[in-house]
Amino acid sequence: MDTSDRQGDGPPEIDLESVDRVLRTTRSVRRRIDFERPVEPEVLNECIEVATQAPTGIAAESWRFLVLTESEPKRVVADLYRSALESFRAARGGEVKGAQRALAERLHEMPALILVCCEGRPPSDTLPRSLALQVGFYGSILPAAWSLMLALRARGLGSTWTSLHLLHADEAATALGIPEDVTQTVLLPVGYTKDAVLRPAARRPAAEVTYWNGWGREQP
Ligand SMILES: Cc1cc2nc3c(=O)[nH]c(=O)nc-3n(C[C@H](O)[C@H](O)[C@H](O)COP(=O)(O)O)c2cc1C
């Protein structure tokens, strides 16, 4: 399929309604998942193919995707996630939202867990170099993770952006054989949605969070 777009010849032939619908309704899906229905590896590969069209600093393509579909690796990661959630809850001295607890409880049953990794370690330096390096490092991987969520959503698959298991990243690396010079980022639990109603979230309007020509200034 030729998906190239010529620019400068008028509006591209893109179905804006569908594109915006996917962008506006890619919600966290934690409970409304068909736990019995496996996710085809071809579909996951297709989504990862789409995700790797994301921007990549110095064209390094340092992304690596670790897809877990077998019970044992899923169980290990789910246990680490649950332990992290418990520490998080204890540290905040509060309750965890029902949906978040529900995800944790059934994480090992998710048809697939995708761990989005990045070759290399987050750079450390002093400001302002550190800021540029950190933004470059994470900016070369997190857009791909979001593209992956969008591609999944467009194919009827639900997922959730999670990072809690990273509290136990070292244990996860040991269990999954992830090399020391690879950084784990987002963990996406993935499955076909079941009875999920995905609608735009209530977010502050663009005008409230956008400044023009100087911080705090309104659109002319
Ligand atoms: C940086 C980041 C970390 C997150 N970590 C978790 C997590 O560990 N577990 C979880 O259930 N949700 C996690 N979320 C999902 C947010 O809770 C969710 O995006 C938010 O509640 C808004 O809901 P929506 O995704 O349906 O719009 C995370 C989201 C972000 C951006």
The ligand as an SDF file (V2000), in Angstrom:
LIG
                    3D

 31 33  0  0  0  0  0  0  0  0999 V2000
    3.2900    8.9280   32.8340 C   0  0  0  0  0  0  0  0  0  0  0  0
    2.0500    8.0900   33.0410 C   0  0  0  0  0  0  0  0  0  0  0  0
    2.1130    7.0060   33.8820 C   0  0  0  0  0  0  0  0  0  0  0  0
    0.9660    6.2210   34.0960 C   0  0  0  0  0  0  0  0  0  0  0  0
    1.0700    5.1100   34.8840 N   0  0  0  0  0  0  0  0  0  0  0  0
   -0.0240    4.3460   35.0840 C   0  0  0  0  0  0  0  0  0  0  0  0
    0.0870    3.1410   35.8470 C   0  0  0  0  0  0  0  0  0  0  0  0
    1.1720    2.7330   36.2780 O   0  0  0  0  0  0  0  0  0  0  0  0
   -1.0450    2.4080   36.0250 N   0  0  0  0  0  0  0  0  0  0  0  0
   -2.2660    2.7770   35.4990 C   0  0  0  0  0  0  0  0  0  0  0  0
   -3.2610    2.0610   35.7230 O   0  0  0  0  0  0  0  0  0  0  0  0
   -2.3930    3.9070   34.7520 N   0  0  0  0  0  0  0  0  0  0  0  0
   -1.2960    4.6860   34.5270 C   0  0  0  0  0  0  0  0  0  0  0  0
   -1.3870    5.7840   33.7210 N   0  0  0  0  0  0  0  0  0  0  0  0
   -2.6700    6.0960   33.0490 C   0  0  0  0  0  0  0  0  0  0  0  0
   -3.3530    7.3330   33.6360 C   0  0  0  0  0  0  0  0  0  0  0  0
   -3.8780    7.0180   34.8950 O   0  0  0  0  0  0  0  0  0  0  0  0
   -4.4610    7.7510   32.6350 C   0  0  0  0  0  0  0  0  0  0  0  0
   -3.8780    8.0990   31.4160 O   0  0  0  0  0  0  0  0  0  0  0  0
   -5.2700    8.9020   33.1710 C   0  0  0  0  0  0  0  0  0  0  0  0
   -6.0330    8.4790   34.2570 O   0  0  0  0  0  0  0  0  0  0  0  0
   -6.2140    9.4840   32.1160 C   0  0  0  0  0  0  0  0  0  0  0  0
   -7.1190    8.5010   31.6630 O   0  0  0  0  0  0  0  0  0  0  0  0
   -7.2090    8.1380   30.0940 P   0  0  0  0  0  0  0  0  0  0  0  0
   -5.8980    7.4880   29.7130 O   0  0  0  0  0  0  0  0  0  0  0  0
   -8.3580    7.1960   29.9730 O   0  0  0  0  0  0  0  0  0  0  0  0
   -7.4120    9.4170   29.3550 O   0  0  0  0  0  0  0  0  0  0  0  0
   -0.2590    6.5640   33.4730 C   0  0  0  0  0  0  0  0  0  0  0  0
   -0.2900    7.6370   32.5780 C   0  0  0  0  0  0  0  0  0  0  0  0
    0.8410    8.3770   32.3480 C   0  0  0  0  0  0  0  0  0  0  0  0
    0.8030    9.5130   31.3460 C   0  0  0  0  0  0  0  0  0  0  0  0
  1  2  1  0
  2  3  1  0
  2 30  2  0
  3  4  2  0
  4  5  1  0
  4 28  1  0
  5  6  2  0
  6  7  1  0
  6 13  1  0
  7  8  2  0
  7  9  1  0
  9 10  1  0
 10 11  2  0
 10 12  1  0
 12 13  2  0
 13 14  1  0
 14 15  1  0
 14 28  1  0
 15 16  1  0
 16 17  1  0
 16 18  1  0
 18 19  1  0
 18 20  1  0
 20 21  1  0
 20 22  1  0
 22 23  1  0
 23 24  1  0
 24 25  2  0
 24 26  1  0
 24 27  1  0
 28 29  2  0
 29 30  1  0
 30 31  1  0
M  END
$$$$
